[in-house]
C-alpha cells in the first residue's frame, strides 16, 4: 500500500508541474506584449521631456492659447488695429484659423476617434471633447502660421507648428497621427484661403483697370 501511495503522489505532483509550466508558457506572451506603436511614441515623449514641470507648464499655456483658435484670432485682431493698410490680410488670418478649426471639428465628429486612454499615458490637461482625430490645435495653428508667415515674410510655420504639435503629445491628449493630420488639414485650409484671396485681388484689379 505504501508503494502504491507513493506512486500516486508522484503522478499527481508531475501532473501539477506540467500544468504549472503550461500555464506559465501561455501567460508569458501576455506579459511581454508591447504597446501599440502610437502609444509607445506617447510613452517615449512623455518619459523623455514630459517629466519636466516647466515643459508641462509651457504645453498647458499653448493649449489654452490655441483653444478654439482664440489666441490666433487675438493676434489677428491686434494686427487689424495696428496695421490699417493690410486689414484685409489680418482679417484673413482670423478667418483662416477659425475656418480650419471648424473643419477639424467636422472631421472629428465624423471619425469619432477617442483620445488616448491607455493607462500608461499621462493626461496633463483638460479637453472640451473626447474626440481626438484630427487635432484642432494643430489644424488652427498651422493655418494661422502659414497665413501669418505669408503676411509678415517670416518663417513662422517652422517656428510655431512643431512646438504646438509636440505639446499635444506631451500633454497626452492626442496621438501622433492626430497632430500630423491636423497640421496637413491646416496647411490645406490656409492654401485654399490664399488662393481665394488671390482670385479676389485679381478681380479687384481688373475692375479698377476698367474705370
VODRENLUM-205638 format. One record per residue (C-alpha): x, y, z; residue in three letters. Coordinates in nm, 3 decimals. Example, Ala and Ser with C-alpha at 12.3 -4.5 7.8 and 13.67 -1.06 7.14 Angstrom:
! VODRENLUM-205638
{node {1.230 -0.450 0.780} 'ALA'}
{node {1.367 -0.106 0.714} 'SER'}
//
This chain:
! VODRENLUM-205638
{node {0.000 0.000 0.000} 'UNK'}
{node {0.285 0.236 0.082} 'UNK'}
{node {0.445 0.188 -0.263} 'UNK'}
{node {0.113 0.247 -0.439} 'UNK'}
{node {0.054 0.565 -0.237} 'UNK'}
{node {0.400 0.697 -0.325} 'UNK'}
{node {0.347 0.626 -0.692} 'UNK'}
{node {0.014 0.806 -0.684} 'UNK'}
{node {0.168 1.106 -0.509} 'UNK'}
{node {0.446 1.127 -0.770} 'UNK'}
{node {0.193 1.114 -1.054} 'UNK'}
{node {-0.012 1.395 -0.901} 'UNK'}
{node {0.299 1.610 -0.848} 'UNK'}
{node {0.419 1.551 -1.204} 'UNK'}
{node {0.076 1.646 -1.345} 'UNK'}
{node {0.067 1.963 -1.135} 'UNK'}
{node {0.415 2.057 -1.253} 'UNK'}
{node {0.313 2.010 -1.617} 'UNK'}
{node {0.003 2.224 -1.569} 'UNK'}
{node {0.204 2.498 -1.400} 'UNK'}
{node {0.465 2.503 -1.676} 'UNK'}
{node {0.196 2.502 -1.941} 'UNK'}
{node {0.008 2.792 -1.789} 'UNK'}
{node {0.332 2.990 -1.749} 'UNK'}
{node {0.419 2.931 -2.112} 'UNK'}
{node {0.076 3.055 -2.219} 'UNK'}
{node {0.087 3.363 -1.994} 'UNK'}
{node {0.438 3.472 -2.093} 'UNK'}
{node {0.337 3.635 -2.425} 'UNK'}
{node {0.073 3.842 -2.245} 'UNK'}
{node {0.329 3.976 -2.000} 'UNK'}
{node {0.562 4.067 -2.284} 'UNK'}
{node {0.303 4.223 -2.515} 'UNK'}
{node {0.427 4.562 -2.638} 'UNK'}
{node {0.214 4.874 -2.651} 'UNK'}
{node {0.064 4.987 -2.984} 'UNK'}
{node {0.312 5.198 -3.185} 'UNK'}
{node {0.142 5.532 -3.124} 'UNK'}
{node {0.106 5.463 -2.753} 'UNK'}
{node {0.474 5.370 -2.746} 'UNK'}
{node {0.560 5.706 -2.904} 'UNK'}
{node {0.344 5.885 -2.648} 'UNK'}
{node {0.521 5.699 -2.370} 'UNK'}
{node {0.863 5.781 -2.513} 'UNK'}
{node {0.788 6.153 -2.548} 'UNK'}
{node {0.638 6.178 -2.202} 'UNK'}
{node {0.919 5.986 -2.038} 'UNK'}
{node {1.190 6.197 -2.203} 'UNK'}
{node {1.058 6.552 -2.189} 'UNK'}
{node {0.717 6.526 -2.023} 'UNK'}
{node {0.866 6.477 -1.678} 'UNK'}
{node {0.996 6.833 -1.673} 'UNK'}
{node {0.739 7.054 -1.489} 'UNK'}
{node {0.838 7.360 -1.695} 'UNK'}
{node {0.765 7.170 -2.016} 'UNK'}
{node {0.419 7.073 -1.890} 'UNK'}
{node {0.352 7.432 -1.786} 'UNK'}
{node {0.453 7.562 -2.129} 'UNK'}
{node {0.246 7.296 -2.305} 'UNK'}
{node {-0.059 7.386 -2.097} 'UNK'}
{node {-0.011 7.752 -2.183} 'UNK'}
{node {-0.002 7.665 -2.551} 'UNK'}
{node {-0.315 7.456 -2.505} 'UNK'}
{node {-0.507 7.746 -2.354} 'UNK'}
{node {-0.375 7.986 -2.619} 'UNK'}
{node {-0.484 7.763 -2.903} 'UNK'}
{node {-0.823 7.662 -2.763} 'UNK'}
{node {-1.089 7.726 -3.030} 'UNK'}
{node {-0.821 7.925 -3.222} 'UNK'}
{node {-0.887 8.221 -2.989} 'UNK'}
{node {-0.519 8.308 -2.944} 'UNK'}
{node {-0.471 8.338 -3.319} 'UNK'}
{node {-0.786 8.547 -3.350} 'UNK'}
{node {-0.645 8.777 -3.082} 'UNK'}
{node {-0.318 8.823 -3.271} 'UNK'}
{node {-0.508 8.891 -3.592} 'UNK'}
{node {-0.722 9.149 -3.411} 'UNK'}
{node {-0.412 9.333 -3.287} 'UNK'}
{node {-0.270 9.332 -3.639} 'UNK'}
{node {-0.600 9.457 -3.780} 'UNK'}
{node {-0.596 9.753 -3.541} 'UNK'}
{node {-0.227 9.837 -3.577} 'UNK'}
{node {-0.174 9.774 -3.949} 'UNK'}
{node {-0.453 9.960 -4.128} 'UNK'}
{node {-0.318 9.922 -4.486} 'UNK'}
{node {-0.333 9.543 -4.453} 'UNK'}
{node {-0.651 9.497 -4.254} 'UNK'}
{node {-0.796 9.260 -4.510} 'UNK'}
{node {-0.499 9.026 -4.473} 'UNK'}
{node {-0.514 9.035 -4.093} 'UNK'}
{node {-0.883 8.956 -4.110} 'UNK'}
{node {-0.790 8.667 -4.337} 'UNK'}
{node {-0.563 8.526 -4.064} 'UNK'}
{node {-0.855 8.518 -3.822} 'UNK'}
{node {-1.091 8.370 -4.079} 'UNK'}
{node {-0.835 8.110 -4.181} 'UNK'}
{node {-0.762 7.997 -3.825} 'UNK'}
{node {-1.129 7.977 -3.729} 'UNK'}
{node {-1.226 7.811 -4.057} 'UNK'}
{node {-0.954 7.548 -4.020} 'UNK'}
{node {-1.063 7.485 -3.662} 'UNK'}
{node {-1.423 7.441 -3.775} 'UNK'}
{node {-1.315 7.195 -4.045} 'UNK'}
{node {-1.129 6.987 -3.787} 'UNK'}
{node {-1.438 6.975 -3.565} 'UNK'}
{node {-1.650 6.847 -3.853} 'UNK'}
{node {-1.398 6.573 -3.928} 'UNK'}
{node {-1.375 6.483 -3.559} 'UNK'}
{node {-1.749 6.426 -3.543} 'UNK'}
{node {-1.731 6.203 -3.850} 'UNK'}
{node {-1.427 5.996 -3.748} 'UNK'}
{node {-1.507 5.990 -3.373} 'UNK'}
{node {-1.169 5.857 -3.268} 'UNK'}
{node {-1.139 5.862 -2.887} 'UNK'}
{node {-0.848 6.037 -2.720} 'UNK'}
{node {-0.560 5.831 -2.577} 'UNK'}
{node {-0.688 5.629 -2.283} 'UNK'}
{node {-0.409 5.379 -2.223} 'UNK'}
{node {-0.321 5.355 -1.851} 'UNK'}
{node {0.043 5.426 -1.936} 'UNK'}
{node {-0.039 5.768 -2.088} 'UNK'}
{node {-0.040 6.065 -1.853} 'UNK'}
{node {-0.314 6.319 -1.939} 'UNK'}
{node {-0.191 6.661 -1.827} 'UNK'}
{node {-0.468 6.897 -1.937} 'UNK'}
{node {-0.847 6.900 -1.967} 'UNK'}
{node {-1.014 6.897 -2.308} 'UNK'}
{node {-1.353 7.024 -2.430} 'UNK'}
{node {-1.434 6.693 -2.601} 'UNK'}
{node {-1.333 6.327 -2.601} 'UNK'}
{node {-1.266 6.320 -2.975} 'UNK'}
{node {-0.909 6.305 -3.099} 'UNK'}
{node {-0.870 6.298 -3.479} 'UNK'}
{node {-0.755 6.539 -3.607} 'UNK'}
{node {-0.601 6.776 -3.354} 'UNK'}
{node {-0.784 7.109 -3.374} 'UNK'}
{node {-0.490 7.285 -3.209} 'UNK'}
{node {-0.257 7.153 -3.478} 'UNK'}
{node {-0.503 7.247 -3.750} 'UNK'}
{node {-0.566 7.608 -3.647} 'UNK'}
{node {-0.202 7.669 -3.552} 'UNK'}
{node {-0.072 7.551 -3.888} 'UNK'}
{node {-0.330 7.757 -4.077} 'UNK'}
{node {-0.251 8.068 -3.873} 'UNK'}
{node {0.125 8.016 -3.903} 'UNK'}
{node {0.109 7.980 -4.281} 'UNK'}
{node {-0.109 8.290 -4.318} 'UNK'}
{node {0.098 8.496 -4.073} 'UNK'}
{node {0.416 8.383 -4.247} 'UNK'}
{node {0.277 8.496 -4.582} 'UNK'}
{node {0.173 8.828 -4.432} 'UNK'}
{node {0.495 8.904 -4.244} 'UNK'}
{node {0.751 8.730 -4.466} 'UNK'}
{node {0.881 8.533 -4.166} 'UNK'}
{node {0.930 8.153 -4.150} 'UNK'}
{node {0.659 8.120 -3.888} 'UNK'}
{node {0.537 7.769 -3.977} 'UNK'}
{node {0.879 7.625 -3.890} 'UNK'}
{node {0.882 7.819 -3.564} 'UNK'}
{node {0.523 7.782 -3.444} 'UNK'}
{node {0.394 7.449 -3.572} 'UNK'}
{node {0.640 7.189 -3.429} 'UNK'}
{node {0.611 7.312 -3.068} 'UNK'}
{node {0.231 7.303 -3.081} 'UNK'}
{node {0.226 6.954 -3.231} 'UNK'}
{node {0.472 6.827 -2.971} 'UNK'}
{node {0.279 6.991 -2.687} 'UNK'}
{node {-0.035 6.793 -2.768} 'UNK'}
{node {0.160 6.468 -2.741} 'UNK'}
{node {0.339 6.579 -2.424} 'UNK'}
{node {0.002 6.654 -2.266} 'UNK'}
{node {-0.122 6.306 -2.361} 'UNK'}
{node {-0.437 6.427 -2.536} 'UNK'}
{node {-0.350 6.331 -2.894} 'UNK'}
{node {-0.184 6.050 -3.087} 'UNK'}
{node {0.099 6.147 -3.325} 'UNK'}
{node {-0.126 6.079 -3.625} 'UNK'}
{node {-0.381 6.325 -3.484} 'UNK'}
{node {-0.139 6.616 -3.485} 'UNK'}
{node {0.013 6.527 -3.822} 'UNK'}
{node {-0.329 6.503 -3.984} 'UNK'}
{node {-0.434 6.829 -3.818} 'UNK'}
{node {-0.126 7.007 -3.947} 'UNK'}
{node {-0.189 6.881 -4.301} 'UNK'}
{node {-0.550 6.998 -4.280} 'UNK'}
{node {-0.442 7.339 -4.153} 'UNK'}
{node {-0.191 7.380 -4.434} 'UNK'}
{node {-0.453 7.285 -4.692} 'UNK'}
{node {-0.703 7.528 -4.538} 'UNK'}
{node {-0.450 7.812 -4.549} 'UNK'}
{node {-0.358 7.732 -4.909} 'UNK'}
{node {-0.726 7.740 -5.008} 'UNK'}
{node {-0.774 8.077 -4.840} 'UNK'}
{node {-0.464 8.225 -5.001} 'UNK'}
{node {-0.582 8.104 -5.342} 'UNK'}
{node {-0.924 8.262 -5.281} 'UNK'}
{node {-0.763 8.590 -5.173} 'UNK'}
{node {-0.550 8.590 -5.488} 'UNK'}
{node {-0.855 8.543 -5.709} 'UNK'}
{node {-1.042 8.819 -5.529} 'UNK'}
{node {-0.741 9.051 -5.559} 'UNK'}
{node {-0.715 8.984 -5.932} 'UNK'}
{node {-1.082 9.062 -5.984} 'UNK'}
{node {-1.049 9.386 -5.791} 'UNK'}
{node {-0.751 9.489 -6.000} 'UNK'}
{node {-0.936 9.415 -6.325} 'UNK'}
{node {-1.234 9.617 -6.211} 'UNK'}
{node {-1.011 9.905 -6.111} 'UNK'}
{node {-0.843 9.894 -6.453} 'UNK'}
{node {-1.177 9.929 -6.632} 'UNK'}
{node {-1.259 10.254 -6.457} 'UNK'}
//
